[in-house]
Amino acid sequence: MRYLELLPFMFATEKINKHSNLLTNMTLGYNIYENYLNARMTSDAVIDVVSGGQKTVPNYSCGGQNKLLAVLEGADSETSNQISTVLSIYKMPQLHPFLRNFQLYANYTEGIYFDENGDMAVDFDIVNWVATTNQTIIRVKVGSVERHAAAEIKFSIDQDVIVWPRWFNETQPASRCTESCPPGFTKLMKEGEALCCYDCSLCMEGTISTQEDASHCHKCPENHFSNKIRDQCVPKHITFLSHEEPLGIILNILTLFFILITTFVLGIFIKYLETPVVKANNRDLSYLLLISLLLSFLSSFLFIGEPREVTCLLRQTAFSIIFSVAVSSVLAKTVTVVVAFMASQPGSRMRKWLGKSLANFIVFSCSSIQVGICTLWLGISPPFPDSDMHSQTEEIVLQCNEGSVAMFYAALGYLGFLAAFCFTVAFLARKLPGAFNEAKLITFSMLVFCSVWVSFVPSYLSTKGKYTVAVQVFSILASGMGLLSCIFLPKCYIIILRPHLNTKEHLMLK
């Protein structure tokens, strides 16, 4: 039997006895029995109730002045039926279970409520009795339990006003079985245990909690991230591949160095334009290839710096078209080598294909396809400046959104097709006679070019943020330098350092 179940009855009895106008010339009393949920104990208690004297003898009363008015019980249905069977013989009412939805008033203004379960629904003060130096006891309110008629109970206590005895040097008692979860953690309830027993779980990345014993974590805004202890949202800092940072400076220096080398080579070929080495294998294609390589190096600057609308529109399309012209020029030089060898054979009909017309047609047609792809790309879904807030935890990455990923890979795929086709033709022509040995240089240069861009794809997909841009810039520089060094540096060596080899007789002799 719970003590709280007895309080309503005891309060009501005391209230009635104190007010004589409620029951005139009558004082109420009560006996309390506990049956321990046992049938035999229940029978003994009922027999004792109906016995009038000190002895347990039913229907016998000796000198007793107390009169039994009613029996209140709160047992289960089976036990209740057992009690009712006995009491019905004596015509005694039965009240079950206790008082429900009852209200009485004490000497203060607020009422004392009993809910439908017979439980008290009143506010309680939590009192700390403090012994003063003059041996008096004072009452100090340190908290409260507020319920009224509501279902929820609000418990509050002020630890600062509690006065502990001087001799008490132990750890203050806790009303729960675990320590409080600090800010940055959330309560994780244990299944099958009391509400005050729980584990503390660190908030997930991107979420925080700012109070003790938080029931859940709050998500940070998109432009913020959670600190390591998960109790504060910190603004993300904006980042992009800038000209001032070390990586940007390195790429800028390499780009300027390759531009200077290309300009130097172009100057040499212009100065010695009438020499056999420059004139061999279509001088105009050499100039076109050098200018394409120069523009490709210059296009690297479009990738470095804060992305803007113009740079985003130009960077990928310019890169794709310029490199298509460069690879088409290399392809035209390779085809020129093959056609020139075939035309040198007696009775060959390939002589009509000699000249600039075939080379110009190859460059124009192959480049036009890439121009068409880029034009379609810009018409359907052009690139635009964007910000990536999710790939990096603590950064907002400013980048160019490619618009249509499919068109980006279509342009890159076409460039790869041209390079692979050019490599195949050059590889098949590598064993031509010495006078046409430029095919060997083209084979090696296209091998370098293809290797760079084959490795570019997995590197591009595996990196994040500004390093993705750096990978593409490095690929542009490496592939362009591969073409420049493999095709033109051997010729520059002959022109500058071995001028005696730069003769028609020597080329024909080879």
C-alpha positions in Angstrom: 0.0 0.0 0.0 1.4 3.4 -1.0 1.5 6.1 1.6 0.2 8.6 -0.9 -3.0 6.6 -1.3 -3.7 7.0 2.5 -3.1 10.7 2.6 -6.4 11.8 1.0 -8.4 9.7 3.5 -6.3 11.0 6.4 -6.6 14.6 5.3 -10.4 14.3 4.8 -10.9 12.6 8.2 -8.9 15.4 10.0 -10.7 18.1 8.1 -14.1 16.7 9.1 -13.2 16.3 12.8 -11.9 19.9 13.0 -15.2 21.3 11.7 -18.1 20.4 13.9 -20.6 21.7 11.5 -19.9 18.9 9.1 -20.8 16.0 11.4 -22.5 17.1 14.6 -21.6 15.3 17.8 -19.5 12.7 15.9 -15.8 12.1 15.6 -14.4 9.9 12.9 -11.7 7.4 13.4 -10.1 4.7 11.3 -8.1 1.5 11.3 -5.7 0.6 8.6 -5.1 -3.0 7.5 -2.5 -4.4 5.0 -3.4 -7.7 3.3 0.0 -8.0 1.4 -2.1 -9.1 -1.6 -2.7 -12.4 0.2 -6.2 -14.0 0.3 -5.9 -15.4 3.8 -4.6 -12.1 5.2 -7.6 -10.4 3.5 -10.0 -12.8 5.2 -8.4 -12.2 8.6 -8.6 -8.5 8.2 -12.3 -8.5 7.2 -13.2 -10.8 10.2 -11.3 -8.4 12.5 -13.2 -5.4 11.1 -16.6 -7.0 11.8 -15.6 -8.1 15.3 -16.7 -5.7 17.9 -14.1 -6.2 20.6 -10.5 -6.9 21.1 -11.0 -10.5 20.3 -11.5 -11.6 16.7 -15.1 -12.9 17.2 -17.7 -11.9 14.5 -21.1 -10.6 15.7 -19.8 -10.0 19.2 -19.4 -6.6 20.8 -18.3 -6.1 24.4 -18.3 -2.5 25.7 -17.1 -0.9 22.5 -18.5 2.5 21.6 -17.0 2.7 18.1 -19.4 2.2 15.3 -18.3 0.9 11.9 -19.7 3.1 9.2 -17.9 2.0 6.0 -15.0 0.1 4.6 -12.6 1.5 2.0 -10.5 -0.9 0.0 -8.2 -0.7 -3.0 -7.7 -4.3 -3.9 -8.0 -6.0 -7.2 -11.3 -7.4 -8.5 -10.9 -10.9 -7.1 -10.0 -9.7 -3.6 -12.6 -7.0 -3.8 -15.3 -9.6 -4.5 -14.1 -11.6 -1.5 -14.4 -8.6 0.8 -17.8 -7.6 -0.6 -19.2 -11.1 0.0 -18.4 -10.9 3.7 -19.5 -7.3 4.2 -22.8 -7.7 2.4 -23.9 -10.0 5.2 -23.7 -7.0 7.6 -25.2 -4.5 5.1 -22.0 -2.4 5.0 -21.3 0.0 2.2 -18.2 -0.5 0.2 -16.2 2.5 -1.2 -13.7 1.6 -4.0 -11.0 2.7 -4.6 -10.5 5.6 -2.1 -11.4 9.1 -3.1 -11.3 10.1 -6.7 -11.6 13.6 -8.3 -12.0 15.1 -4.8 -11.1 18.5 -3.5 -10.9 20.0 -0.1 -9.5 23.3 1.3 -7.0 23.8 4.1 -6.4 27.0 6.0 -4.7 28.6 3.0 -6.4 29.8 -0.2 -5.1 27.1 -2.6 -7.0 23.8 -2.7 -5.8 20.3 -2.3 -6.7 18.2 -5.3 -7.0 14.4 -5.7 -7.0 13.2 -9.2 -8.9 10.4 -10.7 -6.4 7.9 -9.4 -6.7 9.2 -5.9 -3.2 10.7 -6.0 -2.6 14.2 -4.6 -2.3 16.9 -7.2 -1.1 19.7 -4.9 2.1 21.8 -4.8 4.8 20.9 -2.3 7.6 22.9 -0.9 11.0 21.3 -0.5 12.3 22.5 2.9 15.8 22.6 4.3 15.8 22.7 8.1 18.8 24.7 9.2 20.3 24.7 12.8 21.5 28.2 13.7 24.3 29.0 16.2 21.8 29.7 19.0 20.4 26.2 18.7 17.2 27.2 16.9 15.9 25.6 13.8 14.7 27.7 10.9 12.8 26.6 7.8 14.4 27.4 4.4 12.6 26.7 1.2 15.0 25.3 -1.3 12.6 24.0 -4.0 9.2 22.9 -5.0 7.1 20.2 -6.6 4.4 21.7 -8.7 1.6 19.6 -10.2 -1.9 21.0 -9.5 -4.4 19.1 -11.7 -1.9 18.6 -14.6 -0.4 15.3 -15.5 3.2 16.5 -15.5 5.1 17.2 -12.4 7.6 20.0 -12.3 10.5 19.5 -9.9 12.8 22.5 -9.1 15.5 22.9 -6.6 18.0 25.7 -5.9 21.3 24.1 -4.9 22.8 27.5 -3.9 20.5 28.0 -0.9 20.9 24.6 0.6 22.9 24.7 3.8 24.8 21.5 4.4 26.0 20.6 7.9 29.6 21.6 8.8 30.5 18.0 9.4 29.3 16.9 6.0 32.3 16.7 3.7 31.1 13.9 1.4 30.1 14.3 -2.2 26.7 15.9 -2.4 24.0 13.2 -3.1 22.7 13.1 -6.6 19.1 12.3 -7.5 20.2 10.4 -10.7 22.5 7.5 -11.6 24.7 9.4 -14.1 26.5 12.7 -14.3 25.0 15.6 -16.3 25.8 15.7 -20.0 27.9 18.8 -20.7 27.2 21.2 -23.6 28.1 19.5 -26.8 26.5 16.2 -25.8 23.0 14.9 -25.9 21.2 12.4 -23.6 20.9 8.9 -24.9 18.3 7.0 -22.9 19.0 3.5 -21.7 16.4 1.0 -22.7 14.6 -0.5 -19.7 16.1 1.8 -17.1 14.8 4.9 -15.3 14.6 8.3 -17.0 17.4 9.6 -14.8 19.8 6.9 -16.1 21.2 7.8 -19.5 24.4 7.9 -21.5 26.0 11.1 -23.0 26.5 11.0 -26.7 28.7 13.6 -28.5 26.7 15.7 -31.0 27.3 14.7 -34.7 29.4 16.9 -36.9 27.5 20.0 -37.9 25.3 20.0 -34.8 25.7 21.5 -31.4 24.0 21.6 -27.9 24.5 24.6 -25.7 22.8 23.4 -22.4 23.5 20.6 -20.0 21.4 17.4 -20.4 20.2 18.5 -23.8 17.6 16.2 -25.3 18.7 16.7 -28.8 21.4 18.6 -30.9 20.7 21.6 -33.1 21.9 21.7 -36.6 24.3 24.6 -37.5 23.4 26.9 -40.5 24.9 25.9 -43.8 27.5 28.6 -43.7 28.7 27.5 -40.2 30.3 24.4 -38.8 30.5 22.9 -35.3 33.6 23.2 -33.2 35.4 20.2 -31.9 33.5 20.1 -28.5 30.2 20.7 -30.4 29.0 23.6 -28.2 29.3 26.4 -30.8 28.7 27.1 -34.5 31.7 28.7 -36.1 31.4 30.6 -39.4 33.0 28.8 -42.3 35.8 30.8 -44.1 35.6 31.3 -47.8 38.3 29.7 -49.9 39.3 29.4 -53.6 42.5 28.8 -55.6 43.9 32.4 -55.2 46.9 34.0 -56.7 48.4 34.8 -53.3 48.4 31.4 -51.7 51.5 29.1 -52.1 49.7 26.7 -54.4 48.5 29.5 -56.6 51.9 31.1 -56.7 53.6 27.9 -57.8 51.1 27.4 -60.6 51.5 31.0 -61.7 55.3 30.7 -61.8 55.1 27.5 -63.8 52.6 29.0 -66.2 54.8 32.1 -66.8 57.9 29.9 -67.2 56.1 27.7 -69.8 54.8 30.9 -71.6 58.3 32.3 -71.8 59.7 29.0 -73.2 56.9 28.8 -75.8 57.4 32.4 -76.8 61.2 31.7 -77.1 60.6 28.7 -79.3 58.1 30.6 -81.4 60.6 33.4 -81.8 63.3 31.0 -83.0 61.0 29.4 -85.5 60.1 32.9 -86.8 63.7 34.0 -87.0 64.8 30.8 -88.8 61.7 30.4 -90.9 63.6 29.7 -94.1 65.8 27.0 -92.7 65.1 23.4 -93.7 64.3 22.2 -90.2 61.6 24.8 -89.8 60.2 24.4 -93.3 60.1 20.6 -93.0 56.7 19.0 -92.4 54.5 22.1 -92.9 55.9 25.3 -91.3 52.4 26.8 -90.9 51.3 23.8 -88.7 54.3 24.4 -86.5 53.3 28.0 -86.0 49.7 27.1 -85.3 50.7 24.4 -82.8 53.0 26.8 -81.0 50.3 29.5 -80.8 47.8 26.9 -79.5 50.2 25.9 -76.8 50.8 29.5 -75.9 47.1 30.1 -75.6 46.6 26.9 -73.6 49.2 28.0 -71.0 47.5 31.4 -70.9 44.1 29.7 -70.3 45.5 28.5 -67.0 45.0 32.0 -65.5 41.3 31.6 -66.0 41.3 28.8 -63.4 43.2 30.7 -60.8 41.5 33.5 -58.7 38.0 34.0 -57.5 35.4 32.5 -59.9 33.4 35.1 -61.8 30.7 34.8 -64.5 33.1 35.5 -67.4 35.9 33.3 -66.2 33.4 30.4 -65.5 32.0 30.7 -69.1 35.5 30.8 -70.7 37.7 28.5 -68.7 36.4 25.1 -69.8 35.3 26.1 -73.3 38.5 27.9 -74.1 40.6 25.0 -72.7 38.6 22.5 -74.8 38.8 24.4 -78.1 42.4 25.5 -77.8 43.6 21.9 -77.0 41.5 20.6 -79.8 43.3 22.9 -82.2 46.6 21.8 -80.8 45.9 18.1 -81.1 44.4 18.6 -84.5 47.6 20.3 -85.6 49.6 17.4 -84.3 47.3 15.0 -86.1 47.6 17.0 -89.3 51.5 16.9 -89.0 51.3 13.1 -88.5 49.0 12.6 -91.5 51.3 14.9 -93.6 54.3 12.6 -92.7 52.3 9.5 -93.9 51.1 11.1 -97.0 54.5 12.5 -97.9 56.1 9.0 -97.6 53.3 7.4 -99.6 53.6 10.1 -102.3 57.4 9.4 -102.6 56.6 6.0 -103.9 56.8 5.5 -107.7 53.4 5.8 -109.4 51.6 6.9 -106.2 48.4 8.8 -106.5 48.8 10.5 -103.1 50.8 13.4 -104.6 47.6 15.3 -105.2 47.0 15.3 -101.4 50.3 17.0 -100.7 50.2 20.6 -99.7 48.4 22.8 -97.2 44.9 21.9 -98.2 44.8 18.5 -96.5 46.4 19.8 -93.3 44.0 22.8 -93.1 41.0 20.5 -93.7 42.0 18.2 -90.8 42.6 21.1 -88.4 39.4 22.9 -89.3 37.1 19.9 -89.3 38.4 18.4 -86.1 38.3 21.7 -84.3 34.9 22.6 -85.6 33.4 19.5 -83.9 34.8 20.7 -80.5 33.5 24.2 -81.2 30.0 22.7 -81.8 30.1 20.8 -78.6 31.1 23.9 -76.6 28.5 26.0 -78.3 25.8 23.5 -77.5 27.1 23.3 -73.9 26.8 27.1 -73.5 23.4 27.1 -75.0 21.9 24.3 -72.9 23.5 24.7 -69.5 26.4 27.1 -69.3 28.9 27.1 -66.4 28.3 29.7 -63.6 29.9 30.8 -60.3 28.8 28.7 -57.4 29.6 28.0 -53.8 30.2 24.5 -52.3 29.2 24.4 -48.6 29.3 20.6 -48.1 32.5 19.1 -49.5 34.7 20.8 -46.9 33.6 20.8 -43.2 35.1 24.2 -42.3 35.2 25.9 -45.7 32.9 27.4 -48.3 34.6 26.7 -51.6 33.9 29.2 -54.3 34.0 27.4 -57.6 32.6 27.3 -61.1 29.7 24.9 -61.5 30.1 23.2 -64.9 26.4 23.5 -65.5 26.0 20.3 -67.5 28.4 17.6 -66.3 27.5 15.5 -69.4 28.7 18.3 -71.7 31.9 18.7 -69.7 32.8 15.1 -70.1 31.6 15.1 -73.8 34.2 17.9 -74.5 36.9 16.1 -72.5 36.0 12.8 -74.2 36.2 14.2 -77.7 39.6 15.6 -76.8 40.7 12.2 -75.6 39.5 10.6 -78.8 41.5 13.0 -80.9 44.6 12.4 -78.8 44.2 8.6 -79.0 43.6 8.6 -82.8 46.7 10.9 -83.3 48.8 8.6 -81.1 47.7 5.5 -83.1 48.5 7.1 -86.5 51.9 8.3 -85.2 52.7 4.9 -83.7 52.0 3.2 -87.0 54.2 5.7 -88.8 57.1 5.6 -86.4 59.2 3.3 -88.6 59.2 5.5 -91.7 62.6 6.5 -93.1 64.8 9.0 -91.3 63.7 12.0 -93.4 60.2 11.7 -91.9 61.3 10.8 -88.4 59.0 13.5 -86.8 56.5 10.7 -86.4 58.6 9.3 -83.7 58.6 12.6 -81.8 54.9 12.9 -82.2 54.4 9.4 -80.9 56.2 10.1 -77.7 54.6 13.5 -77.3 51.1 12.0 -77.6 52.0 9.2 -75.2 52.8 11.9 -72.6 49.7 13.8 -73.5 47.4 10.8 -73.2 49.1 9.6 -69.9 48.5 13.0 -68.3 44.8 13.2 -69.2 44.1 9.5 -68.4 45.5 10.2 -64.9 43.5 13.4 -64.7 40.1 11.8 -64.5 40.5 9.8 -61.3 42.5 12.6 -59.8 39.8 15.2 -60.7 37.1 13.0 -59.2 39.0 12.1 -56.0 40.0 15.7 -55.0 37.7 18.3 -53.4 37.6 22.1 -53.3 40.3 24.2 -54.8 42.5 21.2 -55.3 40.2 20.0 -58.0 41.0 23.2 -59.9 44.7 22.8 -59.2 44.6 19.3 -60.7 43.2 20.6 -64.0 45.7 23.5 -64.2 48.6 21.0 -63.6 47.2 18.7 -66.3 47.0 21.6 -68.7 50.6 22.7 -68.0 52.0 19.1 -68.0 50.3 18.0 -71.3 51.2 21.3 -73.0 54.8 21.1 -71.9 54.9 17.5 -73.1 53.9 18.5 -76.7 56.3 21.5 -76.6 59.3 19.6 -75.4 58.9 16.4 -77.4 58.2 18.1 -80.8 60.1 21.4 -80.7 63.0 21.2 -78.3 64.9 18.7 -80.5 64.5 21.1 -83.5 65.6 24.0 -81.4 68.7 22.1 -80.4 69.6 21.6 -84.1 68.8 25.2 -85.0 70.8 26.8 -82.2 73.5 24.4 -81.1 74.0 22.3 -84.3 73.4 24.7 -87.2 75.6 22.6 -89.5 72.9 20.0 -89.4 70.2 22.5 -90.5 70.7 21.8 -94.2 68.6 20.2 -96.9 71.4 17.9 -97.8 71.7 16.6 -94.3 68.0 16.0 -94.1 68.0 14.2 -97.5 71.0 12.2 -96.4 69.2 11.0 -93.4 
